[in-house]
Amino acid sequence: MEYHVGIGELRAARAPSTIVTRGLGSCVGVMLCDFGQGIGGLAHVMLPNSLEFTSFTNPYKFADLALPALLEQLRALGGRNFKAKLAGGAKMFAAVNERAGFDVGQRNIEQVRSTLRQLAIPIASEDVGGSIGRTVTLDTATGVVKVRTVGRGEQLL
């Protein structure tokens, strides 16, 4: 089964399945896998921290809320021993980011790393930063993540 995850969405699944997300610019794709159980999931994180907002309708767009929710769904499927893989967090609009005084891609990366530390989930590999968008595909059976980019082709995490 192939699942597609949009911005601010997440999906947990058992093998055999693939989970795909496109359009990772400043967003970060966080893939959590229990390699021994064939259980994996993906969150498409748009913003770093929900505490910076007074109200919102979608908690899954924030790293601090999406990652614990994804972990809960993966545990409900029977997963216990997770490792993370990260992709995205690019600086897509450098001039705008510099004028505004922030880099949302870098802030997303930092918050994802911080939240994973709090959840005691190690990062196995990553392809983050830079200035290019990415598409990622997670194979839940193997935990292999394919990262596709324009100009760089495909890379495996």
C-alpha positions as protocol buffer text, in pm:
chain_id: "A"
residue {
  index: 1
  type: MET
  ca { x: 0 y: 0 z: 0 }
}
residue {
  index: 2
  type: GLU
  ca { x: 128 y: 349 z: -82 }
}
residue {
  index: 3
  type: TYR
  ca { x: 29 y: 643 z: 136 }
}
residue {
  index: 4
  type: HIS
  ca { x: 75 y: 1010 z: 55 }
}
residue {
  index: 5
  type: VAL
  ca { x: 135 y: 1261 z: 333 }
}
residue {
  index: 6
  type: GLY
  ca { x: 66 y: 1630 z: 277 }
}
residue {
  index: 7
  type: ILE
  ca { x: 190 y: 1935 z: 463 }
}
residue {
  index: 8
  type: GLY
  ca { x: 93 y: 1914 z: 829 }
}
residue {
  index: 9
  type: GLU
  ca { x: -5 y: 1548 z: 801 }
}
residue {
  index: 10
  type: LEU
  ca { x: 137 y: 1225 z: 935 }
}
residue {
  index: 11
  type: ARG
  ca { x: 94 y: 855 z: 870 }
}
residue {
  index: 12
  type: ALA
  ca { x: 196 y: 538 z: 1053 }
}
residue {
  index: 13
  type: ALA
  ca { x: 193 y: 203 z: 872 }
}
residue {
  index: 14
  type: ARG
  ca { x: 304 y: -158 z: 878 }
}
residue {
  index: 15
  type: ALA
  ca { x: 507 y: -329 z: 609 }
}
residue {
  index: 16
  type: PRO
  ca { x: 464 y: -377 z: 326 }
}
residue {
  index: 17
  type: SER
  ca { x: 390 y: -14 z: 256 }
}
residue {
  index: 18
  type: THR
  ca { x: 554 y: 302 z: 137 }
}
residue {
  index: 19
  type: ILE
  ca { x: 488 y: 650 z: 264 }
}
residue {
  index: 20
  type: VAL
  ca { x: 559 y: 946 z: 34 }
}
residue {
  index: 21
  type: THR
  ca { x: 571 y: 1319 z: 89 }
}
residue {
  index: 22
  type: ARG
  ca { x: 648 y: 1585 z: -170 }
}
residue {
  index: 23
  type: GLY
  ca { x: 731 y: 1949 z: -147 }
}
residue {
  index: 24
  type: LEU
  ca { x: 976 y: 1948 z: 141 }
}
residue {
  index: 25
  type: GLY
  ca { x: 1122 y: 2296 z: 115 }
}
residue {
  index: 26
  type: SER
  ca { x: 1161 y: 2457 z: 457 }
}
residue {
  index: 27
  type: CYS
  ca { x: 938 y: 2179 z: 595 }
}
residue {
  index: 28
  type: VAL
  ca { x: 1104 y: 1874 z: 748 }
}
residue {
  index: 29
  type: GLY
  ca { x: 1002 y: 1517 z: 677 }
}
residue {
  index: 30
  type: VAL
  ca { x: 1055 y: 1307 z: 988 }
}
residue {
  index: 31
  type: MET
  ca { x: 1056 y: 932 z: 936 }
}
residue {
  index: 32
  type: LEU
  ca { x: 1042 y: 706 z: 1241 }
}
residue {
  index: 33
  type: CYS
  ca { x: 1107 y: 332 z: 1197 }
}
residue {
  index: 34
  type: ASP
  ca { x: 1118 y: 23 z: 1413 }
}
residue {
  index: 35
  type: PHE
  ca { x: 1346 y: -173 z: 1181 }
}
residue {
  index: 36
  type: GLY
  ca { x: 1287 y: -507 z: 1352 }
}
residue {
  index: 37
  type: GLN
  ca { x: 907 y: -485 z: 1333 }
}
residue {
  index: 38
  type: GLY
  ca { x: 853 y: -336 z: 986 }
}
residue {
  index: 39
  type: ILE
  ca { x: 666 y: -42 z: 1135 }
}
residue {
  index: 40
  type: GLY
  ca { x: 729 y: 312 z: 1020 }
}
residue {
  index: 41
  type: GLY
  ca { x: 578 y: 653 z: 991 }
}
residue {
  index: 42
  type: LEU
  ca { x: 629 y: 995 z: 844 }
}
residue {
  index: 43
  type: ALA
  ca { x: 538 y: 1344 z: 964 }
}
residue {
  index: 44
  type: HIS
  ca { x: 552 y: 1645 z: 729 }
}
residue {
  index: 45
  type: VAL
  ca { x: 643 y: 1922 z: 974 }
}
residue {
  index: 46
  type: MET
  ca { x: 572 y: 2277 z: 858 }
}
residue {
  index: 47
  type: LEU
  ca { x: 654 y: 2487 z: 1167 }
}
residue {
  index: 48
  type: PRO
  ca { x: 878 y: 2436 z: 1468 }
}
residue {
  index: 49
  type: ASN
  ca { x: 677 y: 2513 z: 1779 }
}
residue {
  index: 50
  type: SER
  ca { x: 307 y: 2540 z: 1859 }
}
residue {
  index: 51
  type: LEU
  ca { x: 380 y: 2760 z: 2162 }
}
residue {
  index: 52
  type: GLU
  ca { x: 441 y: 3054 z: 1928 }
}
residue {
  index: 53
  type: PHE
  ca { x: 71 y: 3053 z: 1828 }
}
residue {
  index: 54
  type: THR
  ca { x: -236 y: 3138 z: 2033 }
}
residue {
  index: 55
  type: SER
  ca { x: -471 y: 2925 z: 1826 }
}
residue {
  index: 56
  type: PHE
  ca { x: -451 y: 2670 z: 1546 }
}
residue {
  index: 57
  type: THR
  ca { x: -662 y: 2395 z: 1396 }
}
residue {
  index: 58
  type: ASN
  ca { x: -396 y: 2142 z: 1289 }
}
residue {
  index: 59
  type: PRO
  ca { x: -151 y: 2026 z: 1557 }
}
residue {
  index: 60
  type: TYR
  ca { x: 36 y: 1801 z: 1312 }
}
residue {
  index: 61
  type: LYS
  ca { x: 198 y: 2092 z: 1132 }
}
residue {
  index: 62
  type: PHE
  ca { x: 417 y: 2163 z: 1439 }
}
residue {
  index: 63
  type: ALA
  ca { x: 726 y: 1956 z: 1526 }
}
residue {
  index: 64
  type: ASP
  ca { x: 658 y: 1969 z: 1900 }
}
residue {
  index: 65
  type: LEU
  ca { x: 310 y: 1815 z: 1857 }
}
residue {
  index: 66
  type: ALA
  ca { x: 340 y: 1599 z: 1544 }
}
residue {
  index: 67
  type: LEU
  ca { x: 632 y: 1385 z: 1661 }
}
residue {
  index: 68
  type: PRO
  ca { x: 477 y: 1267 z: 1990 }
}
residue {
  index: 69
  type: ALA
  ca { x: 150 y: 1198 z: 1803 }
}
residue {
  index: 70
  type: LEU
  ca { x: 331 y: 994 z: 1537 }
}
residue {
  index: 71
  type: LEU
  ca { x: 519 y: 802 z: 1805 }
}
residue {
  index: 72
  type: GLU
  ca { x: 191 y: 720 z: 1980 }
}
residue {
  index: 73
  type: GLN
  ca { x: 41 y: 587 z: 1655 }
}
residue {
  index: 74
  type: LEU
  ca { x: 350 y: 376 z: 1586 }
}
residue {
  index: 75
  type: ARG
  ca { x: 345 y: 229 z: 1936 }
}
residue {
  index: 76
  type: ALA
  ca { x: -22 y: 141 z: 1886 }
}
residue {
  index: 77
  type: LEU
  ca { x: 91 y: -68 z: 1585 }
}
residue {
  index: 78
  type: GLY
  ca { x: 336 y: -254 z: 1809 }
}
residue {
  index: 79
  type: GLY
  ca { x: 658 y: -60 z: 1749 }
}
residue {
  index: 80
  type: ARG
  ca { x: 897 y: -7 z: 2040 }
}
residue {
  index: 81
  type: ASN
  ca { x: 1252 y: 63 z: 1922 }
}
residue {
  index: 82
  type: PHE
  ca { x: 1258 y: 364 z: 1689 }
}
residue {
  index: 83
  type: LYS
  ca { x: 1522 y: 549 z: 1495 }
}
residue {
  index: 84
  type: ALA
  ca { x: 1465 y: 869 z: 1300 }
}
residue {
  index: 85
  type: LYS
  ca { x: 1561 y: 986 z: 954 }
}
residue {
  index: 86
  type: LEU
  ca { x: 1522 y: 1351 z: 854 }
}
residue {
  index: 87
  type: ALA
  ca { x: 1498 y: 1533 z: 522 }
}
residue {
  index: 88
  type: GLY
  ca { x: 1419 y: 1894 z: 431 }
}
residue {
  index: 89
  type: GLY
  ca { x: 1461 y: 2216 z: 625 }
}
residue {
  index: 90
  type: ALA
  ca { x: 1596 y: 2406 z: 325 }
}
residue {
  index: 91
  type: LYS
  ca { x: 1643 y: 2780 z: 307 }
}
residue {
  index: 92
  type: MET
  ca { x: 1411 y: 2830 z: 12 }
}
residue {
  index: 93
  type: PHE
  ca { x: 1380 y: 3209 z: 16 }
}
residue {
  index: 94
  type: ALA
  ca { x: 1712 y: 3334 z: 148 }
}
residue {
  index: 95
  type: ALA
  ca { x: 1646 y: 3705 z: 86 }
}
residue {
  index: 96
  type: VAL
  ca { x: 1307 y: 3694 z: 257 }
}
residue {
  index: 97
  type: ASN
  ca { x: 1442 y: 3493 z: 550 }
}
residue {
  index: 98
  type: GLU
  ca { x: 1731 y: 3733 z: 603 }
}
residue {
  index: 99
  type: ARG
  ca { x: 1508 y: 4042 z: 591 }
}
residue {
  index: 100
  type: ALA
  ca { x: 1262 y: 3886 z: 834 }
}
residue {
  index: 101
  type: GLY
  ca { x: 1544 y: 3780 z: 1066 }
}
residue {
  index: 102
  type: PHE
  ca { x: 1466 y: 3410 z: 1071 }
}
residue {
  index: 103
  type: ASP
  ca { x: 1524 y: 3091 z: 881 }
}
residue {
  index: 104
  type: VAL
  ca { x: 1218 y: 2870 z: 925 }
}
residue {
  index: 105
  type: GLY
  ca { x: 1394 y: 2570 z: 769 }
}
residue {
  index: 106
  type: GLN
  ca { x: 1678 y: 2583 z: 1022 }
}
residue {
  index: 107
  type: ARG
  ca { x: 1434 y: 2643 z: 1307 }
}
residue {
  index: 108
  type: ASN
  ca { x: 1234 y: 2337 z: 1195 }
}
residue {
  index: 109
  type: ILE
  ca { x: 1550 y: 2124 z: 1193 }
}
residue {
  index: 110
  type: GLU
  ca { x: 1650 y: 2243 z: 1541 }
}
residue {
  index: 111
  type: GLN
  ca { x: 1303 y: 2182 z: 1688 }
}
residue {
  index: 112
  type: VAL
  ca { x: 1277 y: 1835 z: 1530 }
}
residue {
  index: 113
  type: ARG
  ca { x: 1616 y: 1740 z: 1676 }
}
residue {
  index: 114
  type: SER
  ca { x: 1519 y: 1878 z: 2017 }
}
residue {
  index: 115
  type: THR
  ca { x: 1184 y: 1695 z: 2020 }
}
residue {
  index: 116
  type: LEU
  ca { x: 1350 y: 1369 z: 1915 }
}
residue {
  index: 117
  type: ARG
  ca { x: 1601 y: 1408 z: 2201 }
}
residue {
  index: 118
  type: GLN
  ca { x: 1311 y: 1459 z: 2444 }
}
residue {
  index: 119
  type: LEU
  ca { x: 1146 y: 1143 z: 2308 }
}
residue {
  index: 120
  type: ALA
  ca { x: 1479 y: 952 z: 2334 }
}
residue {
  index: 121
  type: ILE
  ca { x: 1477 y: 868 z: 1961 }
}
residue {
  index: 122
  type: PRO
  ca { x: 1820 y: 868 z: 1796 }
}
residue {
  index: 123
  type: ILE
  ca { x: 1872 y: 1011 z: 1448 }
}
residue {
  index: 124
  type: ALA
  ca { x: 2008 y: 741 z: 1215 }
}
residue {
  index: 125
  type: SER
  ca { x: 2064 y: 968 z: 913 }
}
residue {
  index: 126
  type: GLU
  ca { x: 1958 y: 1296 z: 760 }
}
residue {
  index: 127
  type: ASP
  ca { x: 1963 y: 1510 z: 448 }
}
residue {
  index: 128
  type: VAL
  ca { x: 1876 y: 1858 z: 574 }
}
residue {
  index: 129
  type: GLY
  ca { x: 1947 y: 2223 z: 501 }
}
residue {
  index: 130
  type: GLY
  ca { x: 2072 y: 2363 z: 175 }
}
residue {
  index: 131
  type: SER
  ca { x: 1845 y: 2545 z: -67 }
}
residue {
  index: 132
  type: ILE
  ca { x: 1673 y: 2267 z: -261 }
}
residue {
  index: 133
  type: GLY
  ca { x: 1334 y: 2102 z: -223 }
}
residue {
  index: 134
  type: ARG
  ca { x: 1298 y: 1731 z: -166 }
}
residue {
  index: 135
  type: THR
  ca { x: 1057 y: 1440 z: -213 }
}
residue {
  index: 136
  type: VAL
  ca { x: 1093 y: 1144 z: 22 }
}
residue {
  index: 137
  type: THR
  ca { x: 968 y: 787 z: 15 }
}
residue {
  index: 138
  type: LEU
  ca { x: 987 y: 560 z: 320 }
}
residue {
  index: 139
  type: ASP
  ca { x: 979 y: 182 z: 274 }
}
residue {
  index: 140
  type: THR
  ca { x: 837 y: 50 z: 604 }
}
residue {
  index: 141
  type: ALA
  ca { x: 971 y: -302 z: 542 }
}
residue {
  index: 142
  type: THR
  ca { x: 1335 y: -193 z: 525 }
}
residue {
  index: 143
  type: GLY
  ca { x: 1339 y: 155 z: 679 }
}
residue {
  index: 144
  type: VAL
  ca { x: 1514 y: 283 z: 366 }
}
residue {
  index: 145
  type: VAL
  ca { x: 1429 y: 641 z: 273 }
}
residue {
  index: 146
  type: LYS
  ca { x: 1474 y: 763 z: -85 }
}
residue {
  index: 147
  type: VAL
  ca { x: 1534 y: 1136 z: -113 }
}
residue {
  index: 148
  type: ARG
  ca { x: 1484 y: 1287 z: -459 }
}
residue {
  index: 149
  type: THR
  ca { x: 1596 y: 1638 z: -550 }
}
residue {
  index: 150
  type: VAL
  ca { x: 1619 y: 1836 z: -869 }
}
residue {
  index: 151
  type: GLY
  ca { x: 1978 y: 1847 z: -988 }
}
residue {
  index: 152
  type: ARG
  ca { x: 2105 y: 1596 z: -734 }
}
residue {
  index: 153
  type: GLY
  ca { x: 1902 y: 1290 z: -826 }
}
residue {
  index: 154
  type: GLU
  ca { x: 1820 y: 1024 z: -570 }
}
residue {
  index: 155
  type: GLN
  ca { x: 1996 y: 951 z: -242 }
}
residue {
  index: 156
  type: LEU
  ca { x: 1928 y: 674 z: 11 }
}
residue {
  index: 157
  type: LEU
  ca { x: 1913 y: 737 z: 385 }
}
